[in-house]
Amino acid sequence: MKHVLVVLACCGAFLAVSLPGAAAGDDGTNVCDQNTQTFSGTTTDLIVKTGGYCAIDNATITGSLIVQNGASTDVTNSSIGYDETIDGNSNDTLTNSTVGHDVKLQWDSQLATGLATIGNDLIATHPSSIQIGGSGGHTTVGHDVVITGSPGSPTKSDAFPFDSLCDLSVGNDLVMENRWVKAGVTIGECDGAPATTVGHDLVVTNDAALASHHFGPSSLNVGEIQVGNDATFSGNTAVPGGDLVFEDNTIAGDATCVKNTPSVTGDPNTVGGTNNGCP
């Protein structure tokens, strides 16, 4: 294992301190050592270099975790003080861990969480796959979850997007828009998982459930969610044999389900305001 030498000038003496699994920069930033591919202990920022891997366990990162292009991380039993940034074509798991501010995913990246807390936003721009909660345990996001787009055109991309958002609490809005998937989307309606809660608005719009060679037609399923304000499920499509399901939600404000092809199906929703086209 490589060791980092942190040099402290004090009364003319120098003290060497080792951090396991890292190489240090002058600003306290560490790079995960690719000989050990592990990190534990305390650092300001931690970088997982392009194409690398890092198993991060029992770590305290007071600043940010930066996962560079094509890299992968497994974060367990750790805290990240500010952001976790996941660059393109990267993979990350976040288990029994906290992020103080935002988690940001870029092009064709994947995220799986369980027993996780994100203090502010989860923002995924053209991601491959988002897997939240379910059997992994409850995930809390303090403000917004925003998932926008997919990685490229479905006819020209070898990506295989699919999403499952279960056992999730969102403080403000949950938004999924302009996204195509080949193995479906499930939000909230997961067998055996507690209800997903959204503090303000739920928005699922202009999404497309396509077919794959392996699994055939896919579906968009949104159900058993407690929504604090309004819910919109509109402008979505599914290929023949696929379904658009919006059911068993409890919505304090208005519910809108319009311009969907095929028509939305599902068990009745409980709507406190106006129901515009939803089951």
N, C-alpha and C positions, 0 to 999 in steps of 0.2 A: 504494500500500500504506500502510495506517495504521501508525504506530509507537507503541509504548508508552513512556511516560516514567516511569522508575523513579528517584525522587528520593532521593538519599543525602545526609544531613547529615554532613559530615566537615570539622572544622576551619573551620567557617563557609562551606564551599564546597558546591556542588550539582553532582552528576554525572548526566547523562542517558544512559540505556542503552536501546537499542531491542530489542524482541523481534518478529520477523517474524510477522505474521498473528494478532495478539492484542491484546486490551484488558485492562489489568491492574486487579486489585482491591488493596485495602490489604494483604491477607493473602498476596499472591503468587499468588492464583488468577487465571487468565487465561480470557477468553472468546474463542473462535475468531472472528476477524473475518469477517463475512459479505460484505464487499467482495471479499476475496481468496479466502475459503473454504479457506485453507491454514494450517498451523502447522508450524514447525520450530524447533529450539532447545530451551531448558531452561525449565521452569516447575514450580511446586509442584503445583497442580491445574489441569486444563483442562476447560472447560465448552463443549459444543456446544449452543447454545440451541434451544428448541422449534422444530421445523420446519426447522432449519438443516442445513448440510452442512459437513464439514471433512475435507480431505485432510491427514492427519498423517504426516509423513515425516521421518526423521532427527531425531526428537524424544526428549528425556528428560523424562518427567513424574515427578517424584520422589514425588508423592502419588497422586491418583486422576484418572481420566478419567470425566467424567459426560456421557452422551449423553442429552439430555432428550427428552421425548415427541415422536415424529414426526420426529426428526432422523436423520441418516445420517453414518457416518464410514468412511473407509478408512485403516487404520493400517498403515504399512509401515516397516521398518527402525528401529523405535522401542522404547523401554522405558517401562513404566508401573510405578512403584514399589509401588503398593498395589492398589487395585481398579479395574476398569472396570465401570461401572454403565450398563446399556442400558435406558432406560425404554420404556414401551409404544409400539407401532407404529413402532419404530425399526429401522435396519439397520446392521450393522457387519461389516467384514472386518478380519481380524488376520493379517498376513503378515510373516514374518521378524521377529517382534517378541516381546517378553516382557511378562507381567503378573506382578508379584511375589506377589500374593495371590489374590483371587477375580475371576472374570468373572460378572456377574449379569445375566440377561435377564428382562424382564418381558413382559407381555401382548402377544401378536401381534408380537413382534420376531424378527429374523433375525440369525444369526451364521454367518459362514464363516471358517475358519481354514486356514492352511497354513504350515509351518515356524514354528510358534508354541509358546511355553511358557507355561503358567499354573501359578504356583507352588503354589496350594492347590486351590480348588474351581471348577468350572464349574457354576453353578446356573441352570437355565432353568425359569421358572414360566409355564405357558401360552404357550409360544413358538409362532411360526409355523413356522420352519424352522431346523434346525441342520445345517450342512454342515462336516464336519471332515476334514482330510487329503485322501486320494485323490491326484489329480494335483497338488494344491497343496503337498504335502510333509508331513512328519511333524509331529504335534502331541503334546505331552506335557502331562499334567495331573498335578500332584504328589499330589493326594489324591483327591477324589470328582468324578465327573460325575453330576449328578442332573437329569433332565428329567422334569417333572411336568405333566400336563394339556395341554390344547389351548385355543385362544382361543374359548371359548363352546360352544354346542351346534352340532353339525354341520349340523342342519337350519335353523338361524337365522344361521349365520355365513358370510360370504363369504371367510373365510380358507381357505388351501390348504396345510395343513401336510404336510411330508414331511421325512425326515431321512436323512442318509448319514454314518455315522461310520466312517471308514477310516484306516488308517495312524496309529493312535492308541495311546498308552501312558497308562494310568491307574494311579496309584500305589495306590489303595485300591479303592473300589467304583464300578461303573458301574450306574446305576439309570435305567430308563425305565418309568414307570407312569402308569396312568389317562390315556392319551393316545389320541386318534383322529387318523388321517392319511388323506388323500385320494389321495396319490401314493406311499404305501408308506414302509417303513423298511428300511434296510440297515445292519446293524452288523457290521463286520469283513469281510464277504465281498464285497470289491470287486476287480474285475478288475485284476490287475497291481500291487496295493498290498501292502506287507508285512503280516504278521499283526498284528492288534490284540492288545494285552496288557492284562490287568486283574489288578492285584496281589492283590486279595482276592475280593469277590463280584461276580458278574454277575446282575442282577435285571431281567427284562423281564416285567412283569405287568399284567394288566387293560388291555391296549392293544387298539385296534380298527383294522383295515385296512378302509377303506370304499372306495366307488367314486366316481369323478368323471365328469362329462359328457365330458371331453376324453380321459381315459386309461382309463376303465373300471375294473374291480376292481383293487384294490391288494393288496399282500402285506407280511408281516413276515418279513424274512430275517436270521437271526443265524447267523454261521458263521465258521470259521477263526480263532477267538479262543482265546488261551491264558489260562486262568483260574487264579489262584493258590489259590483256595479253592473255594467252592460256586457253582453256576449254577442259576438258577430261571427257567423259561420257562413261565408258567402263567396261566390265566384270560384268555387272549387270544382274539380273534375275527377272522374275515375274512369278508367277504361272499361269496356264491356266485361262483365263478370266481377268487377270491383264495386265497392259500396262506399257511400258517404253516410256516416252514422253520427248523429248528434242526439244524445239521450241521457235521461236521468240526471241532468244537471239542475242545480238549484241556483237561480239567478235573481239577485235582489232588484236589478233594474230591468232594462229591456233586452229582449232576445231577437236577433235578426238572422234569418236563414233564407237568402235569396240568390238567384242566378247560379245555382248549383246544377251540375249535370253529371250523373243522374240526380233525381230528386233526393232530398235528405230523408233518411228513414231513422227509426228508433223509437224507444219507449218515450212516454211524455216527459217533458221537462217541467219544473216548477219555476214559474216566472212571476216576479213581483210587479213588473211594469207591463209593457206592451209586448205581446208575442207576435212577431212579424214573420210568419212562415215556418217556424220551427215545430217539430213534433210536440 
